[in-house]
Amino acid sequence: MTLLRDEKLAAAFDHAARGYDTLVAANPGYHAHLRRSARRLGLPRRGEGLRVLDLGCGTGASTAALATVLPGARITGVDASAGMLERAAAKNWPDGVSFVRAPAEGLAEAGVKGPFDAVFAAYLFRNVSDPDAVLATVRDLLAPGGRLGVHEYTLGGRRADRVVWNLVCRGIVQPAAGVLGDAGLYRHLRRSVVEFDTAGRFAGRLRAAGFEAVRALPLPGWQTGITHTFVGRRPRTESEAEG
């Protein structure tokens, strides 16, 4: 199977949107892990007066995590899938939360402009055609000293991590998705993780993109060694980035 990209991937998410929340709710720790990653951004004052971009917000699970951890922030959720975004926008949100439809590669054309105090991206980077280009865009959108948080399936590098991931996907996730008619998307999910960066390699990708203070932090439960939080910061000056 060829990995889904761009319009084909957005269309697959459009179709899967109706059952997406039900599937992720069956994943132990899914929402708690997103909140943990949001806290790892380390933003002050519960986000009061800050602008946060939720890049690849899907049906709004990551947006909800940010809104819980940072109730004072203005949060902009962005996604390329109209179906997923429709589900997100239909939920009840506090003031200061808004949504924009745009691919990660087309933020400027959609009117999404910085500076943001933080960018959060959950389950996004293994799904874009050019993650380095998207990281460059994110860095440019951040204010000097702004924080990046990435919550992503990135295998730890042990053979056991790959085995557990494949067993869960083939034994639980793909059969459930097949009942909903979304088997193709979740076959993509399994393969996209196997073929993407390990945690160490992705951390190196962030450093190469000009982020400093990069850390890869594991998540608990069955996803240990499978899902990580990555945090980094745009340097306050260009000389810091060069150094």
N, C-alpha and C positions, 0 to 999 in steps of 0.2 A: 504493500500500500504506500502510495506517495503521500507525504505530509500535506495537510490542507494549509493553504496560505491565502492571505488577502481576501478577495471577494468570496472565494469558496468557503473559507473558514467562517467569515461573517455570516454567510447564508446558513451554514451548519448550526451556528449558535442561534440564529433566528429561529430555526426549526426546533431546537432543543430548549428554548426559553421557557416553554410552558411547564416542563417537568424538572427544570434545573434546580430550583429551590428544594424540591422533594428529594432529589438525589443527594445533594450536598448535606442536607439535614441528617441523612443516614450515616454520614462520615463522622465517627467519634472525634470530638474536639475541633471540628472544622471552624466554627465561629469563635470559639475560645482562642484558637491559634491565631486567627486574624487580629483579635483584640490584643493578644500578646505582642504581635509584630507591630501593631500601631503604637503600643506603649514604648517599644524599643526605639522609636524615632527620637524619644527623649525631649519632646517639645515642652516648653515651660508654660505655666499659668493655664493648664488645661486647654491650650490653644487660643486663649483670649487674644483677639485682634490679629490672628495669623491667617494666611491664605494657604490652603492645602489642595493639591491636585491629586485626585484618585484616578490613576491612569489604568484603563482596562477594568472599569468598575463592574461590568457584568450586570447582574440583577440587583446589585446594591449591597451584597454581603460585606464587601470591604468598606463601602461607604458607611454602613451601619457601625462597623467596628471603629472607624475613625470618629464618627459622631458621638459614640459612647465615650471614647477615651479623650476626645478633644471637643467638648461641647461648645467651647467658645470660638471655634475656628469657622471660617468660611470655607466650605468644601465644594469643589467642582468635580463631579464625576464625569468621566469621558469613556465612551466605548464605541467600537465600530459597528456593533450589531444593533440594528433597530429593534429587533425583538427583545433582546436582553435589556436594552435601555428603556423600552416601554414598560417592562415589568418593574424596573427600578423606580422610574418616575411615578408610577402609580401607587407606591407605598407612602406611608405617612412620614414626613421628614420635618425636622425643626427648621426654623428660619436660618438662612445662611447656607443651605444645601441646594445645589442646582446641578443640572445635567446637560451635557452637550454630546451630540453624536459626531464622532470623528475617529478615524484610524490614528494610531499612535504616530504614524508618519505624516499626518496631515493636520496637526494641531493649529498651526498658524492660519491655514486657510479657513478653519472653522472658527477663528476668532479667539482661540485660547492663547492668552498672552501672560507672561510673567510680569514681575517677579513673584514666585511662590516661595513661601518659607519652608515648604516641604513637598516632596512628591512621593506618593505611595503607589506601588505597582504590585498587584497580587496576580500570580499565574499569567503574566503577560509575556515576559521576554522570550520564553521558548516558543511562543506563537508568532513572533514577528519575523519577517524575512531578513532584516538586518538589525540585530540587537545593538551593534555598535553605533549605528546611525541614530537609533532611538535614544541610546544613552547620551549621545552628544546633544540631542535636542533637549533632553531632560536637564542636563547640566546647564544649558543656556537659559532654561526657564527658571532655574533656581536663583534666588538672591545670593550674594556672597555669604558664605557660612550656612546656606540652606541645607536641609537634610534630605537624604534619599533613603527610603525604606523599600526593600523588595522582598516579597513573600512568594517563594517559588519552589516548585518541585525540582530539586537538584540533588542527585544521588551523591552519597558521601564517598563513594569510591570502593567500598567493600563489595565483594561478590554477594554477600547476604542482602545488601540494600537492593540490588537489582532483582534478586530472587523474590524478595517480599513484594516489591512493586509489581512484578509480573504476575505473581499469584493473586494479589488483590484485584488487579485489573481483570484478569482472565476468569477468575472464579466468582467475583462479586459485581464489579462495576459494569463490565461489558454485557453480561447477561441482563442486568437490570435496565441498562440503556437500550438493549435490543427490544425489550418489551414496549418501550416508548417510541421505537422507530428511529433511535439515534445511535445505532451501533457504530456507524462510520465515524462520527465525531469522537467517540470514546476509544475506538481503535487508534485514532490520531493521538488522543491524550496519552495512551500508553507509550506509543512509539516516540512521541515528541519528548517525553522525559528521558527515555533510554538514549536518545540521540543527542540530547542537549548537554551542556556543560555539567561536569561535576561541581560540587560546592566550591572546591578550591580553585577550579578554573574560572568559575564565574566571579569569584572575589577578585581574581587577577584581572578579569575583564573590566571590572569597575575601576580598579587602580589605573589601568591603561587608559581609561576614558577621562582621567583627571580628577577622580574623587579621592579624598584623603580620609584617614581614620576609618578605613574599611574593615568591617568585621563580618564573619559568617557565624551565625548563632543557630544552634539546633533547636528543634521543637520537640516536645515530649510525646509519649505514647507510641503508637504503632508507626508514626511518621518519623521517628528518630532515624536519622541517616537517609531520609527520603525528602523531607521538606525542611527548608532553612529560611531564617530571616537574614537578610543582608542589610547592613546600614553603612552609610558613608556620608560625606559632607563635601559640598563645593567649597574649595579654598576661598578665603576672604580676599586674597590678592592673587593675581596671575603668577607673581614670583613664587608664592607658596606652592602653586601647582607645578611649576617648573622644578622646584627643589625637591 
